Amino acid sequence: MFISLRVLLVLLCISLIPGCYEDVAEITLNPDGSGTIKHKLILSERLVVATSDDPGRRNIPPATKEKVLEEIGSAIDIISIKQTDLRDGKRIIEFEGTFNTPEQLFLSDFCRDTLKLRLAPAGEDKAAIYCDMGKSGAGGMNLTRMYGAAKGLYIKRMVHLPTEIEKTNGYYDKVSNMVSWDTDLRDKHGLAKTKVFVEGPDQGKGYVVFDASTLKFALPLKVLASQQKTAEEENFQKQPTGLTAKVAWISVQRATKADGTDMPDKSYTEIGVELSWNEGFHPVRCEEPILLTLLDYNDNDLITGQEQPFMQLKISSRHQKKKELRLRAKVPSQNSRKLRNLEGYVKVVSDVATEVVILEDIKSLIGKDSTGNPTLDKLNFKVAGIRGHSLTIKIDGGDNTIVSLAIIKDDGSRIKKIGSFGGGNEYSYDFKEDISGLTKCELEVVVSKKIEKVPFGLEEMLLP
């Protein structure tokens, strides 16, 4: 059984309590690619409390309207947003917005990671929207057992389409030309319907194919080389980056049964993507490539349903001028000799702005919610503990936010860290000497960063 990684982590993070989380989104797509969205979140009292205790924690849904707006980013233009706290402790967050182009919404992180929707070509004069819940093994827990632990979970996506629908595996309302998919663990009826969807041949991947001949925008959607500015431009370097990405190679690993049919779980297409940049420029980090569109010549969609990359890849050597990355897709049909409409991008942190902060008495901050320093408080920095040679902290972005960290002795000399380990927003740092008797700490932290989406693509390519 497969279920959304985000949904699974929601369940694990809030101890699988009943009535924990409802998430309903309704999107209207117009022929010119513009549209509207209405979105409603209902969070249990326990989830609200859990996120207020650690608001920077990843992989759980936003629990305040401020966090919702942060997650949306520039994906939509907000018309209204409202947060309502009920007497029983539940919280309702509702918002409405618009988007002017299909790229604004469908190429955004918000659409990919939260809405789990993707717009792509589906053959000549055909388009498709995929409601891709992603593939993530639920640790051996089947859906019936998960229902016993997580009764009350409800996720729904509704899409109003601009043209005639050809086929879908979702619920189709002809009157409004709307298709919807849901994961419903509120009662036994919802459980039965959800089991059919996520344990059937489509494995929880919703789709709708519709007429694209009258659309006033082109497919596939293409990412333009752009920058996501999170601070003033003067905080960053001005030199041209020369960042480019290209498809370097492609291979198909096909496992077959004795009768010659494919074994999908052991077969895949692998694509090498070369990221390169100007000499003298040094990008900070990059993520694994994101594949937006890929078809074989029988118009089969080859996207696997990738999850949000959790690990960013540091580019350690300043002498590097390129880095090879890899991604995987489904295998094409056996009679297909070409692939086409390959579009994707690599997200690169091309520069960061930092600030040095000195804490005079770090031991007094253990367990406290505030350091008294505005920069660190904005990053939800907390000292979790000091023991022997080790310091444990929490900070938004985890280790990627810490540029340097040193404990300072009474004589002013520094004890530098020799290693770190952890995950998410919590990390422990090891030092050469015992630091339990020292109090002064110096940190250099990332306060803003420049992010570039570097596109790559090919209209068609021969298979090896």
C-alpha atoms as one frame of an Amber mdcrd trajectory, in Angstrom:
protein
   0.000   0.000   0.000   1.204   3.494  -0.794   0.137   6.754   0.799   1.315
  10.354   0.604   4.593  10.898   2.428   3.258  14.176   3.777   0.108  12.467
   5.061   2.119   9.643   6.624   4.403  12.061   8.407   1.429  14.052   9.651
   0.124  10.852  11.230   3.442   9.918  12.795   4.199  13.406  14.064   0.934
  13.823  15.977   0.757  10.308  17.427  -2.046   9.144  15.115  -4.957  10.736
  16.985  -8.587  10.623  15.749  -9.916  13.605  13.817  -6.407  14.908  13.350
  -6.371  16.582   9.944  -8.624  17.604   7.062  -7.323  19.280   3.896  -9.717
  20.224   1.068  -8.665  22.211  -2.009 -10.803  23.269  -4.998  -9.051  24.567
  -8.134 -10.648  26.092 -11.240  -8.543  26.176 -14.427  -9.586  28.527 -17.232
  -8.815  28.046 -20.977  -6.105  30.744 -20.861  -4.352  29.047 -17.937  -5.502
  31.444 -15.252  -7.676  30.255 -12.419  -8.819  30.305  -8.809  -8.296  28.207
  -5.698 -10.201  27.702  -2.457  -8.449  25.806   0.320  -9.612  24.742   3.791
  -7.581  23.128   6.584  -9.015  21.721   9.809  -6.428  20.872  12.455  -7.052
  19.059  15.726  -6.275  20.644  19.067  -3.326  18.295  19.568  -1.801  19.141
  16.199  -2.178  22.875  16.927  -0.383  22.427  20.267   2.339  20.230  18.734
   3.181  22.750  16.019   3.106  25.710  18.422   5.760  23.931  20.495   8.018
  23.529  17.450   6.743  25.848  14.666   9.792  25.331  12.463   9.482  21.568
  12.260   9.373  20.153   8.755   6.944  17.643   7.274   3.883  18.643   9.266
   1.195  20.939   7.875   1.247  24.668   8.647  -0.892  25.439  11.706  -1.211
  29.232  11.442  -2.278  31.507   8.616   1.209  33.049   8.650   2.770  29.619
   8.042   0.180  28.913   5.324   1.122  32.130   3.522   4.804  31.199   3.837
   4.121  27.799   2.275   2.078  29.307  -0.583   4.769  31.800  -1.531   4.073
  33.303  -4.948   2.067  30.308  -6.228  -1.186  32.231  -5.960  -2.302  35.802
  -5.325  -4.224  35.756  -2.057  -7.684  37.345  -2.034  -8.604  36.428   1.537
  -7.357  34.256   4.397  -9.053  33.553   7.719  -8.050  31.620  10.836 -10.736
  30.488  13.290 -10.009  28.887  16.666 -12.884  26.775  18.005 -13.819  26.141
  21.627 -12.706  22.506  21.447  -9.206  23.586  20.447  -9.522  22.844  16.745
  -8.343  25.409  14.226  -9.787  26.166  10.795  -7.701  28.000   8.193  -9.410
  29.027   4.943  -8.060  31.024   2.032  -8.963  31.980  -1.520  -6.694  33.146
  -4.304  -6.062  33.451  -8.015  -3.269  32.617 -10.441  -2.638  34.420 -13.731
  -0.767  31.734 -15.652  -0.586  27.934 -15.436   3.133  28.219 -14.677   2.459
  30.365 -11.604   0.513  27.591  -9.894   1.485  24.299 -11.488   5.256  24.892
 -11.472   5.273  26.092  -7.858   6.597  24.153  -4.877   3.201  24.682  -3.232
   1.399  22.840  -6.021   3.951  20.062  -6.233   4.511  19.436  -2.530   1.192
  20.408  -0.933  -1.571  20.143  -3.540   0.170  17.193  -5.234  -1.155  18.266
  -8.642   0.695  18.240 -11.952  -0.373  19.532 -15.390   1.223  17.850 -18.416
   0.640  16.941 -22.081  -1.003  13.575 -22.693  -0.616  13.199 -26.459  -1.691
  15.186 -29.492  -4.307  17.806 -28.505  -4.664  16.183 -25.082  -3.695  17.361
 -21.610  -3.774  15.682 -18.222  -3.834  16.689 -14.594  -2.362  14.141 -12.196
  -3.286  14.083  -8.520  -0.065  12.410  -7.496  -0.036  11.238  -3.891   3.507
   9.969  -4.364   5.021   6.626  -3.449   6.080   6.068   0.080   5.965   2.744
   1.857   3.961   3.046   5.071   6.410   1.000   7.095   4.500  -2.231   6.587
   1.255  -0.778   7.987  -1.711  -1.661   5.797  -4.545   0.778   5.250  -6.975
  -0.972   7.612  -4.500  -0.784  10.503  -3.779   2.843   9.682  -7.527   3.541
   9.771  -7.620   2.204  13.322  -4.859   4.608  14.326  -5.764   7.635  12.200
  -9.535   7.711  11.879 -10.546  11.230  10.886  -7.898  11.909   8.247  -9.409
  13.460   5.108  -7.600  14.816   2.030  -9.554  15.990  -1.032  -8.601  17.655
  -4.304 -11.221  19.055  -6.723 -10.388  20.441 -10.172 -12.820  22.268 -12.466
 -11.574  21.830 -16.046 -11.976  24.233 -18.989 -12.698  21.675 -21.728 -14.287
  18.295 -22.369 -13.056  15.396 -20.248 -11.960  12.229 -22.040 -11.232   9.878
 -19.141 -10.488   9.894 -15.412 -10.129   7.576 -12.444 -11.634  10.169 -10.113
 -15.193  11.186  -9.328 -16.638  13.174 -12.256 -19.360  15.810 -11.822 -20.628
  16.526 -15.343 -22.658  19.576 -14.329 -19.610  21.519 -13.110 -17.082  19.636
 -15.279 -15.217  18.818 -12.075 -13.042  15.837 -11.159 -12.085  14.992  -7.571
  -9.969  12.475  -5.648  -9.804  11.882  -1.920  -8.208   9.916   0.894 -10.943
   9.403   3.466 -10.351   7.705   6.819 -13.350   9.233   8.577 -15.542   6.122
   8.514 -15.747   2.564   7.137 -17.311   3.702   3.864 -14.468   6.139   3.266
 -11.926   3.480   4.193 -13.381   1.030   1.653 -13.301   3.633  -1.121  -9.762
   4.697  -0.226  -8.540   1.088  -0.241  -9.825   0.656  -3.802  -7.931   3.793
  -4.849  -4.566   3.331  -3.113  -4.333  -0.450  -3.249  -5.634  -0.818  -6.816
  -3.700  -0.707 -10.098  -3.363   3.109 -10.026  -1.799   2.982  -6.520  -3.353
   6.279  -5.442  -2.307   8.223  -8.538  -5.316  10.169  -9.783  -5.545  11.386
 -13.357  -7.903  13.176 -15.732  -7.284  13.496 -19.482  -9.048  16.335 -21.299
  -9.179  18.139 -24.638  -6.261  20.557 -25.093  -7.047  21.731 -28.625  -8.764
  24.926 -27.458  -6.400  25.811 -24.620  -4.727  29.187 -24.991  -1.421  28.115
 -23.487   1.263  25.675 -24.601   2.235  22.347 -23.056   4.536  21.141 -21.658
   4.943  23.970 -19.175   8.523  25.197 -19.053  10.464  26.564 -16.109  12.216
  29.793 -17.000  15.619  30.406 -15.447  14.596  32.602 -12.549  15.556  33.677
  -9.099  13.514  33.415  -5.916  14.651  36.445  -3.932  14.261  36.195  -0.181
  16.256  39.304   0.729  17.397  42.536  -0.860  19.578  42.012  -3.957  22.478
  43.927  -2.409  22.895  41.149   0.175  24.156  38.820  -2.532  27.007  38.602
  -4.995  26.534  40.391  -8.304  28.696  38.238 -10.578  26.915  36.237 -13.307
  26.414  32.657 -12.239  26.205  30.990 -15.641  24.091  28.256 -14.087  22.832
  25.783 -16.679  21.509  22.236 -16.620  21.310  19.728 -19.436  20.436  16.082
 -19.988  23.804  14.315 -20.234  22.702  10.704 -20.713  19.799   8.311 -20.376
  19.590   4.581 -19.640  16.787   2.046 -19.291  17.024  -0.800 -16.789  14.303
  -3.266 -17.721  13.587  -6.384 -15.659  11.260  -8.909 -17.291   9.440 -12.043
 -16.281   9.828 -15.359 -18.077   6.932 -14.431 -20.383   8.677 -11.207 -21.426
   6.435  -8.789 -19.507   7.969  -5.985 -17.455   8.488  -6.108 -13.706   7.620
  -2.467 -12.849   8.996  -2.563  -9.303  12.440  -3.561 -10.608  12.519  -1.549
 -13.834  13.330   2.128 -14.276  14.635   4.811 -16.598  17.618   6.741 -15.240
  18.538  10.205 -16.479  21.813  12.005 -15.854  21.596  15.780 -15.497  24.723
  17.919 -15.639  24.618  21.140 -13.617  27.374  23.611 -14.520  28.327  27.197
 -13.673  30.833  29.928 -14.440  34.449  29.686 -13.350  34.949  31.708 -10.180
  31.347  31.290  -9.089  30.571  28.822  -6.302  26.980  27.680  -5.691  26.215
  26.647  -2.120  23.844  23.683  -2.472  21.474  22.034  -4.884  18.604  19.586
  -4.637  17.953  16.444  -6.627  16.499  17.213 -10.089  12.726  17.514 -10.381
  11.078  15.914 -13.414   7.918  17.702 -14.525   6.999  15.958 -17.780   8.143
  12.833 -19.644   6.219  10.746 -22.193   7.076   7.732 -24.299   5.851   7.568
 -27.899   2.668   5.787 -26.810   1.817   8.862 -24.689   2.383   7.031 -21.401
   3.260   9.318 -18.505   6.595   8.187 -17.024   6.725  10.349 -13.910   7.090
   8.151 -10.838   5.466  10.428  -8.282   8.570  11.859  -6.668   8.495  13.197
  -3.158   9.960  16.443  -1.937  13.755  16.016  -1.703  14.738  16.135   1.958
  18.498  16.083   1.440  20.249  19.018  -0.125  23.553  18.294  -1.815  26.420
  20.499  -0.697  28.879  21.588  -3.355  32.051  21.400  -1.306  34.891  22.106
  -3.726  35.395  25.660  -4.961  37.312  24.248  -7.930  34.244  22.435  -9.267
  32.569  23.842 -12.362  29.921  21.163 -12.748  28.105  18.430 -10.870  26.316
  15.339 -12.196  22.899  14.570 -10.737  20.560  11.662 -11.379  16.846  11.053
 -11.399  14.576   8.111 -12.151  11.379   7.634 -14.131   9.239   4.708 -15.186
  10.320   2.502 -18.069   8.716   3.238 -21.456   6.580   0.689 -23.244   8.635
  -2.053 -24.886   7.880  -0.915 -28.438   8.832   2.702 -27.749  12.128   3.807
 -29.283  11.995   7.451 -28.236  11.075   9.608 -25.276   9.669  13.099 -25.617
   8.546  16.221 -23.752  11.245  15.879 -21.108  11.056  18.949 -18.858  12.487
  19.519 -15.404  14.611  21.737 -13.214  17.272  21.762 -10.521  16.788  24.020
  -7.518  20.090  25.682  -6.575  20.999  27.833  -3.589  23.308  30.156  -5.469
  24.189  32.510  -2.630  23.423  33.182   1.033  23.474  36.208   3.347  24.735
  35.445   6.856  24.976  37.060  10.271  27.339  36.389  13.174  25.694  36.077
  16.591  27.453  35.743  19.960  25.650  34.171  22.916  27.308  35.073  26.216
  25.645  32.401  28.397  24.464  29.524  26.248  23.919  27.240  29.256  21.200
  29.543  30.589  19.264  29.098  27.322  18.801  25.333  27.628  15.113  24.533
  27.209  14.062  28.182  26.745  11.846  29.329  23.871  13.748  32.577  23.268
  17.404  33.558  23.182  16.677  37.289  23.337  18.402  37.654  19.951  15.969
  38.676  17.148  17.917  36.888  14.426  17.989  33.555  16.246  14.399  33.874
  17.479  13.241  34.391  13.892  14.922  31.081  13.053  13.269  29.393  16.072
  16.725  28.664  17.512  16.703  26.694  20.779  19.414  25.054  22.880  18.255
  21.500  23.555  21.188  20.393  25.682  24.928  20.465  26.499  26.703  17.307
  27.551  30.434  16.636  27.592  31.797  17.365  24.135  28.364  17.760  22.553
  25.910  20.632  21.964  22.378  19.935  20.671  20.309  22.703  19.084  17.135
  23.220  17.088  16.958  25.735  14.236  14.821  26.155  11.122  16.671  24.531
   8.240  18.848  22.435  10.530  22.499  22.073   9.607  22.001  23.997   6.354
  21.362  27.170   8.383  24.595  26.908  10.414  27.651  28.221   8.529  29.975
  27.983  11.526  29.659  27.291  15.230  32.355  27.619  17.892  32.528  27.547
  21.681  34.754  30.329  23.069  37.042  29.821  26.077  37.668  32.434  28.767
  40.976  33.374  27.070  39.142  34.083  23.795  40.340  30.991  21.920  37.796
  28.939  20.009  36.911  25.276  20.254  35.779  24.354  16.802  33.312  21.620
  16.063  34.658  18.380  14.606  31.432  16.849  13.390  27.650  16.946  13.468
  24.728  14.573  13.155  20.959  14.795  13.241  18.043  15.422  10.930  15.278
  17.880  10.177  15.674  20.933  12.409  17.600  19.256  15.267  21.356  18.656
  15.182  24.102  17.779  17.647  27.618  19.186  17.261  30.729  17.481  18.632
  33.836  19.386  19.754  37.447  18.420  20.438  37.199  19.342  24.116  34.676
  19.134  26.944  32.396  22.174  26.623  30.101  21.543  29.595  31.855  24.179
  31.736  31.906  26.913  29.061  29.225  29.490  28.331  30.141  31.623  25.305
  29.153  30.528  21.790  29.652  32.166  18.401  27.435  31.230  15.451  27.298
  32.340  11.854  23.812  31.648  10.523  22.095  31.990   7.158  19.475  34.737
   7.360  18.462  34.759   3.690  19.321  32.959   0.483  18.999  33.305  -3.253
  17.394  30.318  -4.936  17.440  29.672  -8.669  15.437  27.091 -10.575  17.686
  25.953 -13.402  15.646  24.302 -16.188  16.602  21.406 -18.419  14.683  19.717
 -21.207  14.610  17.872 -24.519  11.780  17.690 -27.028  12.683  14.114 -27.890
  15.517  11.637 -27.432  16.357   8.210 -28.783  16.427   5.369 -26.314  19.707
   3.441 -25.957
